[in-house]
Amino acid sequence: MKKIHVKAGDNVLILSGKDRGKEGKVIEVNSKTQKVLVEGVNMATKHVKPKNMNQQGGIIHQEVPIDASNVMLICPKCKKPTKTGFTFLENNKKARVCKKCNEVINLVNAAK
């Protein structure tokens, strides 16, 4: 498994595809397949049959995972799409930082 530059809860910008230029929040990250699920982006229609008498069938719109290389993190401090880097703070904690404004985005868990 390879590490991915975004985490669940991050705001991202879509770089390519039919939703290029849209922003959304990451719902789920799958590091095994290198895909992310972004809220309100890459919507697909799914036709669902009712499974029992009480359930209603119809057309459902749902998000489909997109490749992690097609999204870029939006820094919460400077509100710009940016690459991320890592640095160590004074108390030997590892932190994810914005490459544009050098602000700490969040702390990284060192425990594996």
Residue pairs with C-beta under 8 A, 6 or more apart in sequence:
1 31
1 32
2 31
2 34
3 31
4 29
4 31
4 34
4 36
4 68
5 68
5 73
5 83
5 84
6 12
6 26
6 29
6 36
6 68
6 71
6 73
7 26
7 29
7 106
8 26
8 27
8 28
8 29
9 25
9 26
10 25
10 26
10 73
10 74
11 23
11 24
11 25
11 26
11 73
11 74
11 76
12 23
12 24
12 25
12 26
12 36
12 38
12 71
12 72
12 73
12 74
13 21
13 22
13 23
13 71
13 72
13 73
13 74
13 81
14 20
14 21
14 22
14 23
14 24
14 38
14 41
14 42
14 66
14 70
14 71
15 70
15 71
15 72
16 70
17 42
17 66
17 70
18 42
19 41
19 42
22 40
22 41
23 74
24 38
24 39
24 40
24 41
25 38
25 39
26 36
26 37
26 38
26 39
26 71
27 37
27 38
27 39
27 63
28 36
28 37
28 65
29 35
29 36
29 37
29 68
30 36
30 37
30 65
33 65
34 67
34 68
34 69
35 65
35 66
35 67
35 68
36 65
36 66
36 67
36 68
36 71
37 63
37 64
37 65
37 66
38 63
38 66
38 71
39 63
40 63
41 63
41 66
42 63
42 64
42 65
42 66
43 61
43 62
43 63
43 64
44 61
44 62
44 63
44 64
45 59
45 60
45 61
46 59
46 60
46 61
46 62
47 57
47 58
47 59
47 60
48 57
48 58
48 59
48 60
49 57
50 56
50 57
72 81
72 82
72 83
73 81
73 82
73 83
73 84
73 105
74 80
74 81
74 82
75 81
75 82
75 98
75 100
75 101
75 103
75 105
76 105
77 98
77 101
77 103
77 105
78 98
78 100
78 101
78 103
80 100
80 101
82 98
82 99
82 100
82 101
83 99
84 96
84 97
84 98
84 99
84 105
85 96
85 97
85 99
86 94
86 95
86 96
86 97
86 108
87 94
87 95
87 97
87 104
88 94
88 95
89 95
89 104
93 107
93 108
93 110
94 107
94 108
94 110
95 104
95 105
95 106
95 107
95 108
96 104
96 105
96 106
96 107
96 108
97 103
97 104
97 105
98 105
